[in-house]
């Protein structure tokens, strides 16, 4: 397995957030629930965000405690291991309320010079 730097992992997370935002632009919950391909693509990118977060160093996580690292990683685990119990409304709430905050946090971390 190749070792990716914290910066590379943050960039992976940022790209996944941007994809989700692009895929769901102008959409509402009903549209999201009615579009199987969008829902699948979003959940895949949430998994990427969680996996990249899980691979970041303890130092990075300690330096940026305002990021909800454990919740991000936990969401990935739920999508992968409890996929049959996932509610689209919960995923939609993440898209609406958590991703914009994470997008800002990722920009701040990357702008701070994380290596």
N, C-alpha and C positions, 0 to 999 in steps of 0.2 A: 504494500500500500504506500502510495506516495504521501509525503508529508507536505501539507499545505500550511502556509503561514497564516497567522491571525488575519492579516490584511486580505489575503486571498479568500479566506473563509467569509469575512465581512463582505467582500465584493460578491461572492456567491449568494449570500443572503440578500444583498441589495438588488441583484439581478432578479432573484425570485420574487421579491416584493414588487418590483416594477412590472414583472410579467403579470402577477395577480391583478395589480391595479389596471393594467392595460386590458386584460381579459374581461374585467368586470365593470369597466367604465360605462356609466349610463345605465347600469343594470340595477334592479331591485331584487328583493328576496325571492319573489315569485319567478322572476326571470331566471335567477340563478338556479332555483330548484327545478325549473323546467328545462334547463339546458345541461344535459348529461355530460357532454364533452367539456364545457366550461367548468363544471363542478369537478370533474376528474382532473383537469389541468390545474385547477386551483389547489386541490388537495395534494397533488404531486409536488407543487412548488412549496406548499407549507411543509411537506416532508423534507424538502431540500433545506429550507430555512432551519428546521429543527436539527437536522443532521449536521449542518455546518456549525450551528450554535453548540452542539454537543462536542464538536472537535476543537473548539476554541480553547485556548490555554486558561488555566485557573488564574493566571496573572491578569489576563484581559478581563475576565469576569469580575475579578476583585477590583480592578481599576474602574469598571463601569457597572456598579451595583444597581443603578437605576433601571437597567435593562432586565426584563423579566426572564432571565435565562432559564430557570427551572420550568416555568410555564411554557416557554417556547419549545423546549426539549420534550416536555410532557405531552404537548399537543402532537408532536411528531410520533411519539410512542403510541398514543391513542389511535392515530390514523393508520399506523402500520399494523398494530397488534389487535386493536378492537374495531377494525374497519366496519364490522357489521352493526356496530352500535352508534356510529357517527350520525349526528343530527345536522342536517344542512343549516338549520337556524343558528347553531353554535358556530359553525364555520363562517356563516355570513356575519355574525357579530364580531368575529375576529377580523374579518375583512374591513368592516366599517369602523371599528373602534381601536383595534390594536395595531393594524398594519400602518396607518398614518404615523402613529407615535414611533413605531419601530423604524420606519423610513427616516424620520428625523434623527433618531438615535444613531442609526448606521452612518448617516452623513457626518454627524458630529464626531463619531469615533474615527472615521476615515480621515476627516479633516484634521484630527489631532495628531496625525502622523503615525498611527499604529502600523507596526511593521509586520 
